[in-house]
Amino acid sequence: MSSLRDQLKRNKTVRGRRWTIRRNKENKLTEVKMIFDPHVYKTFKNSKKMYGDKALLKILNKEFKE
């Protein structure tokens, strides 16, 4: 996931791109998924909170301090 963090730092943010994250019982970040159609995804019953590029980058920086 650090390579994803590097990619988000290097490239410009994409408007409308959304991500979800999954954490384990110890509250450690275990998974990041890109949502291809956020409008459809948020209609699902068990949809998770979605984050934009900037918000995801903040989470990754906090989780994986250098």
ZIPENOR-V683497 format. One record per residue. RES is the residue in one letter. PSI is psi in whole degrees, -180 to 180 (* if undefined). Layout:
RES;PSI
RES;PSI
//
This chain:
M;-16
S;-28
S;-33
L;-41
R;-44
D;-41
Q;-43
L;-32
K;-42
R;-44
N;161
K;155
T;150
V;122
R;129
G;-10
R;134
R;151
W;152
T;155
I;157
R;138
R;153
N;-173
K;-26
E;8
N;26
K;141
L;125
T;-24
E;141
V;129
K;140
M;135
I;122
F;-31
D;84
P;-30
H;-37
V;-40
Y;-42
K;-9
T;-13
F;148
K;-42
N;32
S;143
K;168
K;138
M;148
Y;146
G;179
D;-47
K;-42
A;-40
L;-40
L;-40
K;-43
I;-46
L;-40
N;-39
K;-39
E;-40
F;71
K;139
E;*
//
